[in-house]
């Protein structure tokens, strides 16, 4: 072969090698992202050369969208995703959207791993939230993650690029969940930290009332909110914050407390005013009487405003002398002006105890002055108990008739059944204890004391004649002749000699003599003894008719005494 032919063959081999190497360098595989050049724009598509004499068409709309309004032109280099290298028309099937999505997923996964924010655009509303374009990748934005506070209309936010935080990613399922709220909270926290750092406790600043609740008002201090609690709005009682402030009102407040961890700020208005509790004890001495206005009523009492910022409590026990276990609302009403007495002042605890009943006369004192013991009164039976009757008396007080004071002769348990609630009865005042608020009454005392009348002239040591009423194993029941007094002579008192202490020796209707060994008018008790009488007679007989030295027997002495006694009776 000639040298010329050999050179031509060598050149062809080199060109083929270079061409093959070029194909290898520009080898295109399906499912990959490659660079291409825009070679033509036809109506609504762009013709893109991706190399190796392969072209594909991409709709122009894939080059535009939220946040991507820059048009493309011939000669621009772009990245596309290769679906198929060649279709039926001999063209490559390529996509700009898929290329951008693949590229975005790589960037988003990296941002998710590094906990970095990403930029996106809200472009559509779906069930439960919105869709966000993250430069080609579509993410879901839940409705709860749009803002810190609920947003009714997100139209102003749509189509505007803004930062988001990726909450969740699933490449296999193609799911991305993002949050705008997290970004706002972080930004707000940073701002709050900076604002709080510039504030100090005790500082007085201006703020704008932003919101009012039942327990207070939130005041905007220039980017951070502070709570003005209802108890710190005024020294006086404030039922609702709207009584002091209005939304939009500019107020001067004092910073009471700052919590640098939670960024909570407590504010106060009353702290800018003089404390009315200073020198309170001197202005309200104990036992002083003054007028005030009822501001609040509770189950345990009523609060009375004595001056702006100063309130005292009338405890339910200090409201009425006679009305016990009654709700304070049935004694006083809100806004009512009342006269009260100062009972106690505690400047440390900021408490003043008031009394309402102390401004009125104690009804037990009034009753005692008007109805001393022995006075006869009339009243209605209010209640019956196991120990007596309660009678309603003048002055709205009650008196009690004990069972023992119902009747002289019959048991109280039996007599009380004769009374019923509502009956009008008369009674005698026995005692009035003002301190214990007790009035003792007696019904039987109205008829006088039969024991006192019957016992007239009877004294201890006297010998009386008794009529036997009843014989019992333990003794005999007797009645003193010419009186209504009845008593019981015990078996041991029936005779001097033990053998004669037999109750059966006596019979009902029989009369016997006995000696009075005890007579107690107050206790209404009389005690008799036949034994004591016999012993007294024996002693007297010995003294008159014999002695230990006379030699006379006891029988002789008693016989002589008996004859003398019988002679005296004749």
C-alpha atoms as one frame of an Amber mdcrd trajectory, in Angstrom:
protein
   0.000   0.000   0.000   1.272   3.370  -0.933   2.116   5.953   1.669  -0.887
   8.110   0.616  -3.379   5.350   1.062  -1.884   4.424   4.400  -2.204   8.043
   5.606  -5.875   8.279   4.554  -6.749   5.057   6.330  -5.011   6.263   9.482
  -6.976   9.552   9.391 -10.290   7.727   9.111  -9.434   5.514  12.073  -8.480
   8.530  14.170 -11.707  10.325  13.293 -13.757   7.253  14.155 -11.967   6.959
  17.473 -12.561  10.615  18.236 -16.197  10.316  17.256 -16.662   7.255  19.436
 -14.969   9.056  22.339 -17.238  12.048  21.786 -20.308   9.796  21.910 -19.017
   8.238  25.069 -18.539  11.699  26.591 -22.061  12.677  25.591 -23.654   9.357
  26.354 -27.256   9.910  27.355 -29.188   7.545  29.601 -32.889   7.543  30.337
 -33.853   8.821  33.829 -30.904  11.207  34.014 -30.588  14.986  34.018 -28.481
  16.412  31.177 -27.585  19.843  29.858 -29.030  21.029  26.588 -29.100  24.140
  24.434 -32.179  25.925  23.143 -31.894  25.800  19.349 -35.348  27.105  18.472
 -38.618  28.397  19.933 -41.785  27.390  18.120 -45.089  28.801  19.374 -45.471
  27.333  22.878 -42.512  24.905  22.871 -38.754  25.145  22.944 -36.584  22.856
  20.871 -33.568  21.728  22.883 -30.480  19.933  21.639 -29.238  17.557  24.301
 -26.278  16.338  22.192 -25.576  13.288  20.053 -27.761  14.745  17.335 -30.717
  14.292  19.692 -33.336  16.961  20.159 -36.435  17.203  22.298 -39.337  19.570
  22.813 -40.364  21.188  26.130 -43.473  23.299  26.693 -42.585  26.915  27.465
 -44.870  26.854  30.518 -42.373  24.529  32.188 -39.879  27.392  32.205 -42.291
  29.713  34.004 -44.201  29.520  37.258 -44.270  30.980  40.753 -41.016  32.825
  41.301 -39.743  31.989  37.754 -40.859  34.672  35.353 -37.622  35.108  33.368
 -38.235  33.959  29.714 -35.791  31.752  27.823 -34.287  32.457  24.427 -32.374
  30.629  21.683 -28.877  29.778  22.813 -29.717  29.444  26.512 -28.304  26.415
  28.254 -30.766  24.524  30.410 -30.968  21.253  32.324 -33.651  18.746  31.372
 -34.747  15.325  32.525 -34.564  12.504  29.914 -37.647  10.301  29.989 -36.872
   8.466  26.713 -34.009   8.892  24.309 -36.212   8.483  21.212 -39.923   8.298
  20.581 -41.892   7.346  17.457 -40.973  10.660  15.847 -37.291  10.104  16.529
 -37.201  12.841  19.193 -36.080  12.665  22.791 -38.802  12.905  25.439 -37.479
  15.459  27.915 -38.879  17.569  30.783 -37.711  20.749  32.434 -40.090  20.303
  35.418 -38.738  16.863  36.241 -35.184  18.107  35.948 -35.904  20.948  38.306
 -37.662  18.537  40.676 -34.700  16.173  40.740 -32.348  19.049  41.319 -34.602
  20.472  44.076 -34.887  17.147  45.910 -31.115  16.969  46.237 -30.960  20.499
  47.623 -33.985  19.987  49.875 -32.645  16.764  51.382 -29.432  18.554  52.219
 -31.352  21.457  53.785 -33.534  19.019  55.742 -30.475  17.232  57.130 -28.889
  20.547  58.164 -32.201  21.918  59.551 -31.972  24.878  57.182 -34.816  26.997
  55.857 -35.821  26.791  52.194 -37.543  29.254  49.903 -40.873  28.453  48.328
 -44.101  29.864  46.946 -47.682  29.001  47.904 -49.531  28.428  44.629 -52.656
  26.381  45.330 -55.177  25.397  48.024 -55.948  21.739  48.726 -57.843  19.824
  51.382 -56.397  20.570  54.797 -53.866  23.102  53.585 -51.920  24.430  50.621
 -49.314  23.366  48.035 -45.934  25.058  47.910 -43.498  25.142  44.985 -39.963
  24.602  46.319 -38.205  25.411  43.027 -39.785  22.492  41.203 -40.593  20.180
  44.093 -44.152  20.367  45.397 -44.638  20.394  49.187 -47.708  20.333  51.435
 -48.314  23.185  53.880 -50.930  22.223  56.568 -53.404  24.945  57.427 -52.201
  24.954  61.059 -48.643  25.688  59.911 -49.406  28.826  57.892 -49.103  31.373
  60.704 -48.798  31.716  64.472 -52.463  32.731  64.634 -55.227  31.246  62.472
 -55.389  32.895  59.032 -58.733  33.041  57.286 -57.465  34.288  53.894 -54.037
  33.316  52.522 -54.541  35.105  49.190 -52.041  37.856  50.079 -49.419  35.175
  50.764 -49.862  33.269  47.497 -47.355  33.795  44.677 -44.831  35.448  46.978
 -41.516  33.677  47.691 -40.992  33.203  51.453 -38.990  30.991  53.813 -40.266
  27.611  55.038 -39.027  24.927  57.390 -39.136  21.307  56.195 -40.902  19.150
  58.782 -40.932  15.828  56.928 -39.537  14.303  53.684 -40.209  10.960  51.989
 -38.320  10.602  48.674 -39.862   7.233  47.864 -43.402   8.578  48.159 -42.512
  12.026  46.938 -43.968  13.686  50.077 -42.680  16.915  51.599 -44.352  18.715
  54.519 -43.288  22.279  55.309 -44.132  24.934  57.910 -44.218  28.700  57.708
 -45.318  29.007  61.345 -42.070  27.508  62.663 -40.050  30.148  60.826 -42.256
  32.936  62.203 -42.009  31.588  65.742 -38.224  31.401  65.553 -38.041  34.913
  64.177 -40.455  36.144  66.805 -38.488  34.429  69.561 -35.320  36.119  68.364
 -37.069  39.475  68.304 -38.605  38.880  71.743 -35.209  37.973  73.195 -33.740
  41.155  71.830 -36.657  43.270  73.093 -36.718  41.628  76.523 -32.986  42.230
  76.898 -33.656  45.964  76.638 -36.341  45.944  79.364 -35.835  46.075  83.131
 -38.061  45.375  86.135 -39.311  48.626  87.613 -39.140  50.406  84.258 -42.097
  52.628  83.335 -43.031  52.591  79.638 -45.941  53.304  77.315 -47.863  50.504
  75.652 -50.975  49.929  73.578 -53.791  47.663  74.786 -53.885  44.848  72.254
 -56.415  42.416  73.713 -58.726  42.147  76.748 -59.637  38.913  78.543 -61.556
  38.050  81.707 -58.365  38.059  83.776 -56.539  41.058  82.322 -55.266  42.848
  79.214 -52.339  42.240  76.869 -50.309  45.357  76.181 -48.018  45.742  73.148
 -44.689  47.171  74.323 -43.337  47.667  70.799 -43.094  44.162  69.395 -43.551
  42.172  72.586 -46.663  41.722  74.709 -46.953  42.062  78.471 -49.837  40.976
  80.691 -51.611  43.589  82.762 -53.486  41.433  85.264 -56.841  42.660  86.532
 -55.529  42.757  90.118 -52.729  45.120  89.054 -54.975  47.610  87.259 -56.153
  49.518  90.346 -55.996  49.365  94.119 -59.775  49.068  94.201 -61.693  45.938
  93.179 -62.042  45.641  89.382 -64.744  43.214  88.255 -63.682  43.280  84.578
 -60.614  44.793  82.840 -62.874  46.756  80.463 -63.739  48.987  83.440 -60.190
  50.375  83.326 -58.784  49.997  79.779 -60.010  49.762  76.182 -58.512  48.057
  73.115 -56.240  50.488  71.254 -55.742  52.702  74.310 -52.225  53.901  75.110
 -51.413  53.289  78.755 -48.435  53.987  80.972 -47.405  50.814  82.793 -44.713
  49.646  85.153 -42.805  46.420  84.529 -43.351  44.313  87.646 -41.591  41.109
  86.637 -39.697  39.678  83.652 -39.204  35.955  83.065 -36.231  35.767  80.719
 -36.767  32.065  80.035 -40.392  32.254  78.944 -40.242  35.941  77.900 -43.326
  36.640  79.989 -43.683  40.182  81.249 -46.016  41.218  84.083 -47.239  44.812
  84.065 -49.038  47.037  86.531 -50.841  50.378  86.568 -51.721  50.635  90.256
 -48.005  50.483  91.113 -47.690  53.987  89.634 -50.176  55.296  92.223 -49.825
  55.833  95.967 -50.536  52.744  98.067 -53.751  53.433 100.026 -52.747  50.796
 102.614 -49.941  52.995 103.933 -50.899  54.133 107.448 -54.130  52.142 107.290
 -54.202  51.309 111.023 -54.222  54.981 111.990 -57.051  55.808 109.584 -59.213
  52.861 110.643 -58.847  52.237 114.398 -60.446  49.129 115.897 -64.069  49.597
 117.106 -64.540  52.680 114.909 -67.886  52.802 113.102 -68.188  54.107 109.557
 -70.128  53.686 106.342 -69.128  51.808 103.198 -70.520  50.333  99.986 -70.992
  46.592  99.363 -68.914  45.656  96.297 -69.041  41.867  96.243 -70.986  39.079
  97.957 -69.658  35.533  98.449 -70.774  32.441 100.359 -68.565  33.392 103.287
 -69.377  37.091 103.566 -69.548  40.478 101.862 -66.795  42.892 100.799 -67.327
  46.553 101.632 -65.380  49.412 100.017 -64.380  51.948 102.667 -62.475  54.180
 100.234 -61.065  53.696  96.699 -58.603  50.820  96.942 -59.554  49.822 100.493
 -62.009  46.994 101.116 -62.941  45.092 104.230 -64.731  41.784 104.715 -67.863
  41.267 106.779 -67.686  37.573 107.596 -71.024  35.796 107.535 -70.716  35.194
 111.273 -70.535  38.969 111.871 -73.557  39.923 109.779 -76.498  39.235 112.094
 -77.055  38.455 115.747 -79.921  36.092 115.078 -79.786  34.930 111.435 -77.471
  31.932 111.451 -76.544  29.799 108.415 -78.089  32.357 106.048 -76.447  33.386
 102.761 -74.993  36.916 103.002 -76.999  37.869  99.898 -80.179  37.621 101.976
 -78.878  40.183 104.456 -77.149  42.754 102.214 -77.106  43.507  98.476 -74.439
  44.737  96.064 -73.992  48.540  95.973 -75.898  48.873  99.255 -74.506  51.421
 101.707 -74.037  49.905 105.168 -72.682  50.985 108.534 -69.926  48.731 109.831
 -67.548  48.503 112.764 -63.794  47.869 112.458 -62.978  44.573 114.183 -59.382
  43.999 113.062 -56.799  45.623 110.742 -53.855  43.653 109.319 -51.591  45.968
 107.228 -49.216  43.105 106.322 -51.887  40.813 104.868 -53.888  43.863 103.690
 -57.032  42.671 105.423 -59.695  44.513 107.355 -62.319  42.570 109.297 -65.658
  44.319 109.619 -68.758  43.705 111.679 -72.309  44.556 110.677 -74.172  43.213
 113.684 -71.936  45.220 116.043 -73.613  48.431 114.849 -76.907  47.119 116.261
 -77.797  46.388 119.874 -77.225  42.823 120.992 -80.775  41.406 121.105 -79.895
  39.240 124.129 -78.725  42.323 126.009 -81.924  44.136 125.030 -84.036  41.160
 126.112 -82.188  40.848 129.427 -82.726  44.530 130.199 -86.434  44.338 129.448
 -87.114  40.831 130.803 -85.100  40.034 133.937 -85.412  36.558 135.557 -88.919
  36.025 136.908 -90.607  37.950 134.088 -93.497  36.237 132.348 -93.277  36.087
 128.518 -95.331  34.639 125.672 -94.133  33.143 122.414 -94.646  30.599 119.667
 -93.242  27.075 119.781 -90.575  27.153 117.056 -89.125  23.707 117.494 -89.278
  20.530 119.612 -86.148  18.552 120.446 -85.274  15.605 122.639 -84.251  17.949
 125.435 -86.954  20.614 125.324 -88.950  23.309 123.531 -87.663  26.387 121.673
 -89.920  29.430 122.021 -89.735  32.470 119.705 -89.465  35.654 121.761 -89.421
  39.418 121.282 -86.359  40.730 119.433 -86.140  37.721 117.096 -84.454  35.578
 119.768 -85.350  32.101 121.014 -85.687  30.784 124.540 -85.525  27.158 125.613
 -87.776  25.316 128.047 -85.902  22.264 129.302 -87.806  19.016 129.810 -87.316
  19.354 133.559 -89.076  22.726 133.532 -92.311  21.604 131.843 -94.158  20.084
 134.831 -93.609  19.654 138.600 -94.981  16.150 138.920 -94.865  14.449 135.511
 -91.764  13.463 133.451 -90.827  16.013 130.770 -90.665  13.284 128.090 -94.350
  12.683 128.682 -95.419  16.337 128.933 -93.608  17.558 125.783 -95.950  15.492
 123.584 -98.747  17.863 124.577 -97.047  20.725 122.689 -96.755  21.191 118.930
 -95.017  23.696 116.640 -97.000  26.899 116.269 -98.603  26.754 119.723 -98.598
  30.000 121.695 -97.351  29.363 125.213 -96.558  31.402 128.287 -93.388  30.876
 130.287 -91.237  32.456 132.970 -87.725  33.784 132.327 -85.305  31.757 134.447
 -81.927  33.019 133.175 -80.382  35.069 130.321 -76.748  34.365 129.310 -75.818
  37.213 126.957 -72.332  35.877 126.198 -73.562  32.416 125.218 -76.729  33.873
 123.638 -79.010  31.616 125.697 -82.357  32.271 127.346 -83.700  29.695 129.804
 -87.462  29.535 130.306 -89.784  27.538 132.529 -93.449  26.680 132.097 -94.036
  24.837 135.391 -92.747  27.856 137.348 -95.888  29.817 136.347 -97.968  27.595
 138.683 -95.671  28.050 141.668 -93.664  25.336 143.443 -95.964  22.767 145.120
 -93.004  21.298 146.972 -92.298  24.645 148.625 -95.932  24.987 149.698 -96.267
  21.413 150.876 -93.010  21.511 152.770 -93.887  24.604 154.728 -92.899  24.054
 158.390 -90.973  20.843 157.742 -87.376  20.824 158.904 -84.532  18.391 159.375
 -84.810  16.307 162.580 -88.591  16.735 162.812 -90.784  13.681 163.501 -93.674
  13.328 161.044 -96.505  10.870 160.583 -96.694   9.163 157.184 -99.274   7.072
 155.384 -97.996   4.007 153.573 -98.911   4.218 149.888 -97.128   1.176 148.477
 -94.950  -1.629 149.773 -91.992  -2.722 147.650 -89.114  -5.145 148.149 -86.653
  -2.275 148.503 -88.749  -0.193 150.900 -92.058   1.629 151.230 -93.593   4.570
 149.367 -95.145   7.027 151.859 -96.952  10.352 151.970 -96.499  12.824 154.806
 -99.849  13.336 156.489-101.443  16.769 155.957 -99.201  17.529 152.930 -98.720
  16.549 149.289 -95.119  15.479 149.824 -94.321  11.923 148.846 -91.051  10.101
 149.397 -89.538   6.641 149.683 -88.181   5.050 152.858 -85.433   2.587 152.028
 -85.354  -0.920 153.483 -82.308  -0.059 155.643 -84.248   2.808 157.248 -87.335
   0.772 158.180 -86.088  -0.339 161.655 -83.168  -0.201 164.072 -82.885  -3.948
 164.267 -81.859  -5.726 161.056 -84.415  -8.466 161.553 -87.185  -5.887 161.600
 -86.121  -4.200 158.331 -88.784  -6.089 156.401 -91.127  -4.069 154.126 -93.844
  -6.718 154.497 -94.296  -5.632 158.135 -96.133  -2.623 156.684 -99.390  -2.409
 154.760-100.849   0.217 152.468-102.948   2.730 154.403-101.066   2.121 157.620
 -99.661   5.156 159.434 -96.119   5.212 160.764 -93.876   7.789 162.396 -90.481
   8.683 160.919 -87.754  11.227 161.442 -86.812  13.816 158.725 -83.136  13.129
 157.972 -82.851  15.456 154.924 -84.946  18.310 153.583 -83.579  20.179 150.501
 -85.956  22.741 149.011 -83.694  23.515 146.069 -83.217  19.874 145.127 -86.875
  19.216 146.012 -85.899  16.268 148.146 -87.166  14.989 151.543 -85.720  11.890
 153.175 -87.353   9.979 156.099 -86.055   7.230 158.383 -87.914   5.075 160.973
 -84.552   3.744 162.105 -83.316   7.242 162.907 -86.452   7.898 164.932 -86.017
   4.695 166.987 -82.383   5.473 167.668 -83.248   9.011 168.764 -85.960   7.746
 171.100 -83.609   5.169 172.578 -80.987   7.793 173.205 -83.567  10.054 174.853
 -84.904   7.226 177.040 -81.469   6.314 178.315 -80.811   9.933 179.131 -84.076
  10.246 181.159 -84.646   6.862 182.760 -81.349   5.235 183.284 -77.639   5.164
 182.872 -74.876   2.688 182.692 -74.385   2.859 186.438 -78.048   2.448 187.507
 -78.111  -1.305 187.044 -81.392  -1.060 185.106 -81.680  -3.163 181.986 -82.269
  -1.645 178.558 -85.647  -3.371 178.459 -86.671  -1.752 181.738 -85.569   1.656
 180.496 -87.390   1.359 177.173 -90.463  -0.012 178.946 -90.557   2.984 181.224
 -90.011   5.337 178.305 -92.794   3.669 176.368 -95.247   4.015 179.267 -94.287
   7.658 179.657 -94.780   8.271 175.933 -98.156   6.582 175.957 -99.123   8.652
 178.998 -98.122  11.836 177.129-100.275  10.850 174.152-103.279  10.289 176.487
